[in-house]
């Protein structure tokens, strides 16, 4: 059990990005895409959302002191650690790498992208 997070193309049910227990990234989606509601439903994500998240992730990776203010960890049922440690920054680097590829390869004009989580 634990927090599982997905970015997925709706029509083909094709997974684009997957995280496990990256609760700071989950909190960003809840706050910035889901209107503060954490309910395991699918929410449409725009190219601009992905660009904003990537910019925020890069900002924290460049200055670790910004982590708590920009991408704070969040607690939840089996959400994993809330420490800002090497695992936290590994999750951010993974996120940066995956979102950069997504921005280059996903056709936001043609397809819809959705975020959802489960635990």
C-alpha positions as CSV (number, residue, x, y, z in Angstrom):
1,X,0.0,0.0,0.0
2,X,1.1,3.5,-0.6
3,X,0.6,6.7,-2.6
4,X,0.7,5.9,-6.3
5,X,0.6,8.8,-8.7
6,X,0.0,8.9,-12.5
7,X,0.0,11.2,-15.5
8,X,-2.0,9.4,-18.1
9,X,-3.4,10.0,-21.6
10,X,-7.2,9.7,-21.3
11,X,-8.2,8.1,-24.6
12,X,-5.7,5.3,-24.7
13,X,-5.4,4.8,-21.0
14,X,-1.7,5.0,-21.6
15,X,0.5,5.9,-18.7
16,X,3.0,8.7,-19.3
17,X,4.6,9.2,-15.9
18,X,4.4,7.3,-12.7
19,X,5.6,8.1,-9.2
20,X,5.4,6.3,-5.9
21,X,5.2,8.2,-2.6
22,X,6.5,11.4,-4.1
23,X,4.2,13.3,-1.7
24,X,5.6,16.8,-2.4
25,X,4.7,16.3,-6.1
26,X,1.3,15.0,-5.2
27,X,0.7,18.0,-3.0
28,X,1.6,20.3,-5.9
29,X,-1.0,18.6,-8.1
30,X,-3.6,18.8,-5.3
31,X,-2.9,22.5,-4.7
32,X,-2.4,23.6,-8.3
33,X,-4.6,21.3,-10.4
34,X,-7.2,19.8,-8.1
35,X,-8.3,23.0,-6.4
36,X,-7.1,21.7,-3.0
37,X,-9.3,18.6,-3.1
38,X,-7.4,15.3,-2.6
39,X,-9.9,12.7,-3.7
40,X,-8.2,10.2,-6.1
41,X,-10.2,11.5,-9.1
42,X,-8.8,12.3,-12.5
43,X,-7.9,15.9,-13.2
44,X,-6.9,17.4,-16.6
45,X,-3.4,18.7,-16.7
46,X,-2.4,21.4,-19.2
47,X,1.0,22.0,-20.8
48,X,1.2,25.1,-18.8
49,X,0.7,23.1,-15.6
50,X,3.6,20.8,-16.5
51,X,5.8,23.8,-17.4
52,X,5.0,25.5,-14.0
53,X,5.7,22.3,-12.1
54,X,9.0,21.7,-14.0
55,X,10.1,25.3,-13.3
56,X,9.3,24.9,-9.6
57,X,11.2,21.6,-9.4
58,X,14.2,23.1,-11.1
59,X,14.1,26.0,-8.7
60,X,14.2,23.7,-5.7
61,X,16.9,21.5,-7.2
62,X,19.1,24.6,-7.8
63,X,18.5,25.9,-4.2
64,X,17.6,23.2,-1.7
65,X,16.7,25.8,0.9
66,X,13.5,26.6,-1.2
67,X,12.1,23.1,-0.8
68,X,9.9,23.7,2.2
69,X,8.4,26.9,0.7
70,X,7.9,25.7,-2.9
71,X,7.4,21.9,-2.7
72,X,6.7,21.0,0.9
73,X,6.2,17.3,1.7
74,X,2.7,16.3,2.8
75,X,1.4,13.7,5.2
76,X,-1.2,11.2,4.3
77,X,-2.3,7.6,4.5
78,X,0.8,5.6,3.5
79,X,2.3,8.7,1.7
80,X,5.8,7.9,2.8
81,X,8.5,10.1,4.4
82,X,8.0,13.8,4.9
83,X,11.8,14.4,5.3
84,X,13.5,16.7,2.9
85,X,16.4,14.3,2.3
86,X,18.3,12.5,-0.5
87,X,15.1,10.6,-1.4
88,X,13.1,13.8,-1.7
89,X,15.7,15.3,-4.1
90,X,15.9,12.0,-6.1
91,X,12.1,12.2,-6.5
92,X,12.5,15.8,-7.8
93,X,15.2,14.9,-10.2
94,X,13.1,12.0,-11.5
95,X,10.2,14.4,-11.9
96,X,12.4,16.9,-13.8
97,X,13.7,14.3,-16.1
98,X,10.2,12.8,-16.8
99,X,8.5,16.1,-17.3
100,X,11.2,17.3,-19.7
101,X,10.6,14.2,-21.9
102,X,6.8,14.6,-21.6
103,X,7.0,18.2,-22.8
104,X,9.0,17.1,-25.8
105,X,6.9,14.1,-26.7
106,X,3.3,14.6,-25.6
107,X,0.9,16.3,-28.1
108,X,-1.1,18.6,-25.9
109,X,-3.0,19.9,-28.9
110,X,-4.3,16.4,-29.8
111,X,-4.5,14.5,-26.5
112,X,-5.6,15.2,-23.0
113,X,-3.4,14.5,-20.0
114,X,-4.8,13.6,-16.6
115,X,-3.3,13.3,-13.1
116,X,-4.7,11.0,-10.5
117,X,-3.5,9.2,-7.4
118,X,-4.5,6.2,-5.3
119,X,-3.5,4.8,-2.0
